[in-house]
């Protein structure tokens, strides 16, 4: 069925194309198709987080298995409360300080959620990106499963066109917003453990995190 999709690349640097692109991307996500969109780090490939077949298509497009579940991007801080169980105070403090931005937090997911992101162990990695196009799409679609827009082993796409060169017809809508300004991935913090731990050092340095949560640990500490 994927072979019959129409593939469109929209240049969101112009207002008219941006509006059309956001609308087309939101419609594609609601259909269960994959889209590529800019974030404040590298470009992402995304799908409706609540459509298991769409998440499976995302993992297949990247060449990943269920053991590497994608993070979830949201368009509002308030959405986090509906996705999580017992959100720790440290997670809330980090969100208040750094969202929207290059911080991904790992928290317990609400058991009532009807989704299947892969082998998550009851947790979910969540981020609110600081990119206007991404936020416009997310506010139309709700939570999206989004991973870096590259096949496993290939470099992360810094433009939508670079992502299109990798994914071709596996993705139905590409949103172009120019080359990524910050090409460092987000910092990931595990907020499930008693002491929050950095799982991946990224765009947000540990010094900034410790201004909010002084006891946050680096791996191996």
N, C-alpha and C positions, 0 to 999 in steps of 0.2 A: 504494500500500500504506500510505503514511503516514496517509492519511485514516481508516484503520480502527483506528489506535492509540487506546488509552485514555490519557487525559491525567490525571495525578494530581499534586496539590500537597500536600506533607507539611510540617506545621509542626514543624520539628526543635527548637523551643524546649521541647517536652515530650518526656520520655524515651521514652514508648511510641511516639509518632509518629516520633521520630528513628530508633529501631531499625527501624521499618517502612519509613521513607523510605530509609534507607541500603541495606536489603535490596532494595527495589524499584529503586533507582537502579543498584545493582550488576547486577541481573538485566537491566535495560534496556540497560546498556552491553554486557553479554555478548551480547545479541541484535543489537547493532549500532545501537540507537536512540540518540538524543541526550538528554542530561540537563542540567539547570541546577543548579549547586551553589554554595554560598557559598565564598569564599576570604577570606584576610586582607586583601585589597584589595577590588576590586569583584566582583560575581558573575560566574561563568564558565559558558559553554556548552561541553559536553564530549562526547567520543566515544572509543571504544576506539582507541588509536593504531595498533593492528595490524590494523584492519579498514579497508582503503582506501575502501570504499563509505561507511562511516560518517564518515570524515574528509571525503569529498566532500560528504556531506549537511551536515556542519557548515559548510563553506565556502559552500555554496549558501544555507543558512539565513541566514548573515551577509551574503550578497551579495558575497563575495570570490572571487577567482580563485586559481589555483595559485601565482601569484607572491607570495602573502602566506601562507605556511604557518603553521599554529598552533604555539604552544609546546607542550611536553609537561610535564605535572605528574606527580610521583611521590610515593609515600607513605613512602619511606625513602631515606636517603642512600646506602645500599648498592646500590640499584637503579641509580644513576648509572654504576657501573663496568660494568654490562652493556650500557649504551646508547652508551658513548663509546669512542673510539679515542685512545690516547695522551693521557690526561687530564693537562693541565699542572699543575705544582705550584701555580701561582697560583690556578687554578680550585679545587683541593682546599683551599687555604687559605681562599678566600672562602666555600666551602661549609661548612667547619668553623666559621667565624665567624658566618655569617648564615642558615644553614638550620636549621630551617624558618623562612621569612620572605620578605620582599618583594624577593628577589634572583633574577633570571633570568640564567643563564649560557649563552653560545653556545659550543659545543664541537664537535669533529669527531665525527660519529656512527660507530658501528661498522659496517663495510661488510656484515656478515653479517645485519643487521637486516632482517626481512621486513615492511617497512612502506612507505607512500607518503604522506608528509605534504604533498607539493607540491614546488615548485622550491626545494629547500633548499641546493643546491650542496654536498652532503655534510656539512652541519652540522645541529645541532639545538639549539633553545633549551629549556633545562630548568629547572624550578623545583620546590621542595618547599614548599608553602604552610603557613602557621602557622594553620590553622583545623581544629578537631577533627572537624567533619563531613566536610570535604574529605578529611582524612587517613583517616578510617574508610572512605570510599568507595574511595579509591585503594588502600588495603591489600587491599580485596576484588577490585578490578578489575585491578590492575597499571597501567602507564603509560597516561595518557589525554591525547589531544590536547584542549587547552582554550584557548579564546579568551574575551575579554570578552563578556558576555552582552548584546549589542546588535547590531542591524543596522548595517551600515556607514553612517556619517553620522548615526546616532542616538546619544543619550547612553547611557553605560554604565549598566546596571541596578544599582540599589543595593539591591533586594529581588528575591526570586524572583517575586513578583507583578508587578513592573514588567517583568521579563523575559518573563513569560507574556503580558503585553499586547502585546509585540513579536512573539513567536515562535509563540504559539497552539499549533496541533497539530503543528508541526515538531519539538517536544520532547515526549517522553512522560512524563518525571518531573521535577518541580520541587521542590527542597529549600529551604524557607524557614527562615532563621535570623535574621530581623530585618534592619534597615538596616545596610549596610556601615559599620563604624566608621572605617576608613581608606579614603578614596575616591581616594587617589593610586595610580596603577598601579605595578607593580614596577619597580625599576631593572634595566636590561638591560646586561650587560657582555660584550663580545666577548673570549673567552679564546683564540681561534684565532690572532690576530695576535701577533707577537713581544712587543709591549707591549700589555697589556690595555687596552681602550678602552670607555668608556661609550657605548652606542648610544642609550640613552634614560635621561634623568634622571627618577627617580621617588621612591618612598617612602624609599629608602635614600640618604642624602646622600653626596656625593663625599668629604666629610671622614671619614666612617666607613669608607668603602672604603679610603682612603689610610692609615688606621691599620693595615690588614692588608697592603695592596699599595701601597707609597709611590709607585711610578712609574706608577700607573694614570692614563690620560689621559681628558680630556673631548673631545667632538667638536671638531675644528679645532685642537687643541693640537699 
